[in-house]
Amino acid sequence: MKWESLIGFTLLTLLSCGNSETYKADVIIYGGTSAAVTAAVEVIQSGKTAILVSPDIHIGGLSSGGLGFTDTGNKATIGGLSREFYHRVWLHYNDTTSWKWEKHDEYGNKGQGTPAMDGANRTMWIFEPHVAEKVFEDFINEYKIPIYRDEWLNRETGVVTNNGKIISITTISGKTFKGKMFIDATYEGDLMASAGVTYTVGREACSKYNEQWNGVQAGVYHHKHYFKSDISPYVIPNDPNSGLLPYVSSEPIQINCSGDDKIQAYCFRLCMSNHPENRVPFEKPENYDSKNYELLARVFEAGWDEWFEKKACCIS
């Protein structure tokens, strides 16, 4: 065996051994979302130890992934670490150097469309994703929370339980994490499912929990995120013989309040800018097919422009 091969084999063995190590804490939190970071901070503040096992490299979930326009009702109901997050966002934007594309004195106290201040605790509810991610990273650093990124749960054999209680979890890379308590703070709930926790896919009927707004809710518009004009769903507008556009279902709409097994659609949340020097061009993906977006194009052609009401995310 050549020396180069021997050295390479030794390094690989050492790395493999390192990945099989076991890590222990009072609470093991699986996930990299805003809830995961918040849970870890709360555990540390309570005098316990925590380890964050994140399948994501970037932490913060939706908050740092593009959803920077916070939908809130009564802001007084948002407290604790959540309010601390929005306060730190405000602190960032209260610094004039953070404003590169807009004027701080013109937009800073408006929060780009909503009040940036409320009551004694100053907060800001609209922000850029990178600002949110920095706040979460600051939490990790300040509270010295051990975090293992890009660590995916071994869903087949990685969850060890005893009488329904999780004892340890192992990731695909071979790392094992043991704790007194485990928190699944992901959006998908893979840890709970692998641990045998029951779950429901889709929407329950209203009768399941005696709720008014569960299940199918056709024609019920609580928000204005819909278009009142009729949009033809056919490949050739108004010609049923031409077939349906992509992603338009031919299934009949079920009666309101009935349950189903459908899940929410996945989408991208993007920050747009009207400053040319602050833009990154959209490159045409491979295998791009414009027919997949024909329905959206028709909505825009019909005059819908609600997309452009969201003033956010082009400051720094």
C-alpha positions as CSV (number, residue, x, y, z in Angstrom):
1,M,0.0,0.0,0.0
2,K,1.3,3.4,-0.9
3,W,1.9,5.9,1.8
4,E,-0.6,8.3,0.3
5,S,-3.3,5.6,0.4
6,L,-2.4,4.6,3.9
7,I,-2.6,8.2,5.1
8,G,-5.9,8.7,3.4
9,F,-7.3,5.4,4.9
10,T,-6.1,6.5,8.4
11,L,-7.8,9.9,8.0
12,L,-11.0,8.3,6.9
13,T,-10.9,5.9,9.8
14,L,-10.4,8.8,12.2
15,L,-13.2,10.8,10.7
16,S,-15.5,7.8,10.9
17,C,-14.6,7.2,14.5
18,G,-15.2,10.9,15.3
19,N,-18.7,10.8,13.7
20,S,-19.7,7.8,16.0
21,E,-19.2,9.9,19.1
22,T,-22.0,10.3,21.6
23,Y,-23.1,13.8,22.9
24,K,-25.1,14.3,26.0
25,A,-27.3,17.2,27.4
26,D,-30.4,17.7,29.5
27,V,-32.4,18.6,26.4
28,I,-31.7,17.6,22.8
29,I,-33.4,19.8,20.2
30,Y,-33.8,18.6,16.7
31,G,-34.3,21.3,14.2
32,G,-32.8,24.6,13.0
33,T,-36.0,26.7,13.0
34,S,-36.7,29.9,15.0
35,A,-38.5,27.6,17.4
36,A,-35.4,25.4,17.8
37,V,-33.2,28.3,18.7
38,T,-35.8,29.8,21.0
39,A,-36.2,26.5,22.8
40,A,-32.4,26.2,23.2
41,V,-32.2,29.7,24.7
42,E,-35.1,29.0,27.1
43,V,-33.4,25.7,28.3
44,I,-30.1,27.5,29.0
45,Q,-31.9,30.4,30.8
46,S,-33.6,27.7,32.9
47,G,-30.2,26.4,34.1
48,K,-30.1,23.3,32.0
49,T,-27.9,22.1,29.2
50,A,-29.0,21.9,25.6
51,I,-27.7,20.7,22.2
52,L,-29.1,21.8,18.9
53,V,-29.0,19.2,16.2
54,S,-29.9,21.0,13.0
55,P,-30.5,19.4,9.6
56,D,-30.1,22.9,8.2
57,I,-26.9,24.9,7.8
58,H,-28.7,28.3,8.0
59,I,-30.7,28.6,11.2
60,G,-33.9,30.5,11.7
61,G,-36.3,28.6,9.5
62,L,-38.9,30.7,7.7
63,S,-37.8,33.9,9.5
64,S,-34.3,33.8,8.1
65,G,-35.3,32.1,4.9
66,G,-37.4,34.8,3.2
67,L,-40.5,35.4,5.3
68,G,-39.5,38.9,6.6
69,F,-43.0,40.4,6.6
70,T,-44.5,39.5,9.9
71,D,-48.3,39.1,10.0
72,T,-49.5,40.2,13.4
73,G,-52.8,41.2,15.0
74,N,-52.5,42.5,18.5
75,K,-48.7,42.9,18.9
76,A,-49.2,43.1,22.7
77,T,-49.7,39.3,22.7
78,I,-46.2,38.7,21.4
79,G,-43.8,38.5,24.4
80,G,-40.9,36.6,25.8
81,L,-38.1,35.6,23.5
82,S,-40.2,36.2,20.4
83,R,-40.5,39.9,21.4
84,E,-36.7,39.9,22.2
85,F,-36.1,38.8,18.6
86,Y,-38.2,41.7,17.2
87,H,-36.5,44.1,19.6
88,R,-33.1,43.0,18.3
89,V,-34.3,43.5,14.8
90,W,-35.3,47.0,15.7
91,L,-31.9,47.6,17.3
92,H,-30.2,46.7,14.0
93,Y,-32.3,49.1,12.0
94,N,-32.0,51.8,14.5
95,D,-28.4,52.1,13.4
96,T,-28.2,54.5,10.5
97,T,-25.3,52.5,9.0
98,S,-27.7,49.6,8.4
99,W,-29.6,51.7,5.8
100,K,-28.0,51.5,2.4
101,W,-30.8,51.7,-0.1
102,E,-33.3,53.7,1.8
103,K,-33.1,56.7,4.2
104,H,-33.3,55.9,7.8
105,D,-35.0,59.1,8.8
106,E,-37.6,58.6,6.1
107,Y,-38.5,54.9,6.6
108,G,-36.9,53.8,9.9
109,N,-39.8,54.8,12.1
110,K,-42.3,53.5,9.7
111,G,-40.9,50.0,9.6
112,Q,-41.4,50.0,5.8
113,G,-45.2,50.2,6.1
114,T,-45.9,49.3,9.7
115,P,-44.9,51.0,13.0
116,A,-41.4,50.1,14.0
117,M,-42.1,51.1,17.6
118,D,-44.9,50.1,19.9
119,G,-45.2,50.9,23.6
120,A,-42.0,50.9,25.7
121,N,-40.4,47.9,24.1
122,R,-39.3,49.0,20.7
123,T,-39.7,46.4,18.0
124,M,-39.6,46.1,14.2
125,W,-41.7,43.6,12.4
126,I,-40.4,43.8,8.8
127,F,-36.8,42.8,8.1
128,E,-34.4,41.2,5.8
129,P,-33.6,37.5,6.1
130,H,-29.9,38.0,6.8
131,V,-30.8,40.3,9.7
132,A,-33.0,37.6,11.2
133,E,-30.3,35.0,10.8
134,K,-27.8,37.2,12.5
135,V,-30.1,37.6,15.5
136,F,-30.4,33.9,15.8
137,E,-26.7,33.4,15.4
138,D,-26.2,36.0,18.2
139,F,-28.5,33.9,20.5
140,I,-26.4,30.8,19.7
141,N,-23.1,32.6,20.5
142,E,-24.3,34.5,23.5
143,Y,-25.7,31.5,25.3
144,K,-22.9,29.2,24.0
145,I,-25.3,26.7,22.6
146,P,-23.6,23.7,21.0
147,I,-25.0,23.3,17.5
148,Y,-24.4,20.5,15.0
149,R,-25.4,21.6,11.5
150,D,-26.3,19.5,8.4
151,E,-27.1,16.6,10.7
152,W,-30.0,14.6,9.4
153,L,-31.9,12.2,11.6
154,N,-31.6,8.5,10.7
155,R,-35.3,7.9,10.4
156,E,-35.0,4.2,9.9
157,T,-32.9,3.1,13.0
158,G,-31.8,6.4,14.6
159,V,-34.4,6.8,17.3
160,V,-34.1,4.6,20.4
161,T,-37.0,4.6,22.8
162,N,-37.9,2.8,26.0
163,N,-41.6,2.6,27.0
164,G,-42.4,5.4,24.6
165,K,-39.7,7.7,25.9
166,I,-36.8,8.7,23.6
167,I,-33.5,7.7,24.9
168,S,-31.2,8.7,22.1
169,I,-31.2,9.8,18.4
170,T,-28.5,9.1,15.8
171,T,-28.0,11.1,12.6
172,I,-27.1,9.8,9.2
173,S,-23.5,10.8,9.8
174,G,-23.3,8.5,12.8
175,K,-23.4,11.0,15.7
176,T,-25.5,9.9,18.6
177,F,-27.2,12.4,21.0
178,K,-28.6,11.4,24.4
179,G,-30.7,13.5,26.7
180,K,-33.4,13.6,29.4
181,M,-35.8,15.3,27.0
182,F,-36.1,15.7,23.3
183,I,-37.8,18.4,21.3
184,D,-38.8,18.1,17.7
185,A,-38.6,21.7,16.5
186,T,-38.6,21.0,12.7
187,Y,-41.5,21.8,10.3
188,E,-41.8,18.2,9.2
189,G,-41.9,16.4,12.5
190,D,-39.6,13.5,11.4
191,L,-38.4,12.9,15.0
192,M,-41.9,12.6,16.4
193,A,-42.9,10.3,13.6
194,S,-39.9,8.1,14.0
195,A,-40.5,7.9,17.7
196,G,-44.0,6.5,17.1
197,V,-46.0,9.7,17.8
198,T,-49.3,9.6,16.0
199,Y,-50.0,12.3,13.4
200,T,-52.5,13.4,10.9
201,V,-51.8,14.3,7.2
202,G,-54.1,16.9,5.8
203,R,-57.0,18.8,7.3
204,E,-59.4,17.3,9.9
205,A,-63.1,17.8,9.5
206,C,-64.8,20.5,11.6
207,S,-66.5,17.8,13.5
208,K,-63.2,16.2,14.7
209,Y,-62.6,18.9,17.3
210,N,-65.8,20.9,17.0
211,E,-64.1,23.7,15.1
212,Q,-65.6,26.2,12.8
213,W,-62.8,26.8,10.3
214,N,-61.3,23.4,9.8
215,G,-61.4,21.2,6.8
216,V,-62.4,22.4,3.3
217,Q,-63.2,26.1,3.3
218,A,-64.2,26.9,-0.3
219,G,-65.4,30.4,-1.0
220,V,-64.5,31.6,2.5
221,Y,-62.2,34.5,2.3
222,H,-60.7,35.7,5.6
223,H,-58.0,37.7,3.8
224,K,-57.6,39.5,0.5
225,H,-55.1,37.0,-0.9
226,Y,-57.4,36.0,-3.7
227,F,-58.6,37.4,-7.0
228,K,-62.2,38.1,-7.7
229,S,-62.1,37.8,-11.5
230,D,-62.6,34.4,-13.2
231,I,-59.3,33.0,-14.6
232,S,-59.6,30.3,-17.2
233,P,-57.9,27.0,-16.1
234,Y,-57.7,25.6,-19.6
235,V,-54.6,25.4,-21.8
236,I,-56.6,27.3,-24.5
237,P,-58.5,29.9,-22.5
238,N,-62.2,29.0,-22.1
239,D,-61.8,25.7,-24.1
240,P,-62.3,22.7,-21.9
241,N,-61.3,20.4,-24.7
242,S,-57.7,21.7,-24.6
243,G,-57.2,20.3,-21.1
244,L,-56.2,21.8,-17.8
245,L,-53.2,23.9,-17.1
246,P,-50.4,22.3,-14.9
247,Y,-51.3,22.0,-11.2
248,V,-55.0,22.6,-11.8
249,S,-56.9,19.7,-10.3
250,S,-60.0,18.2,-11.9
251,E,-61.2,16.8,-8.6
252,P,-64.5,18.3,-7.5
253,I,-64.4,20.6,-4.5
254,Q,-65.7,18.8,-1.4
255,I,-68.3,20.2,0.9
256,N,-67.1,22.8,3.4
257,C,-65.9,21.4,6.8
258,S,-65.0,18.0,5.3
259,G,-61.5,16.6,5.9
260,D,-58.9,15.5,3.4
261,D,-55.3,14.2,3.1
262,K,-53.9,17.2,1.2
263,I,-50.9,19.2,2.4
264,Q,-50.0,22.9,1.9
265,A,-48.2,23.9,-1.2
266,Y,-44.5,24.7,-1.0
267,C,-43.3,28.0,-2.3
268,F,-40.3,30.4,-2.4
269,R,-40.3,33.6,-0.3
270,L,-38.0,36.1,-2.1
271,C,-36.9,39.6,-1.3
272,M,-37.2,41.9,-4.3
273,S,-35.5,45.3,-4.9
274,N,-36.2,48.2,-7.2
275,H,-32.5,49.2,-7.0
276,P,-30.7,47.7,-10.1
277,E,-27.4,47.6,-8.3
278,N,-29.0,45.6,-5.5
279,R,-30.4,42.9,-7.8
280,V,-29.2,39.4,-8.7
281,P,-30.5,38.4,-12.1
282,F,-33.0,35.5,-12.4
283,E,-31.3,32.7,-14.4
284,K,-33.4,30.4,-16.4
285,P,-33.3,27.0,-14.8
286,E,-32.6,23.8,-16.8
287,N,-35.8,22.2,-18.1
288,Y,-37.7,25.4,-17.6
289,D,-41.2,25.2,-19.0
290,S,-43.2,28.4,-19.1
291,K,-46.5,26.4,-19.1
292,N,-45.9,25.6,-15.5
293,Y,-46.5,29.3,-14.7
294,E,-49.2,30.1,-17.2
295,L,-51.9,30.3,-14.5
296,L,-49.8,32.9,-12.5
297,A,-49.2,34.8,-15.7
298,R,-53.0,35.0,-16.4
299,V,-53.6,36.3,-12.9
300,F,-51.1,39.1,-13.4
301,E,-52.6,39.8,-16.9
302,A,-56.0,40.1,-15.2
303,G,-54.7,43.0,-13.1
304,W,-53.7,41.4,-9.8
305,D,-50.8,43.3,-8.2
306,E,-51.1,42.5,-4.5
307,W,-47.6,41.0,-4.6
308,F,-46.2,44.5,-4.9
309,E,-47.8,45.8,-1.7
310,K,-45.2,44.2,0.5
311,K,-42.6,46.9,1.0
312,A,-39.7,45.1,2.6
313,C,-36.3,43.6,2.4
314,C,-34.3,45.9,0.2
315,I,-32.6,48.1,2.8
316,S,-29.1,46.8,3.4
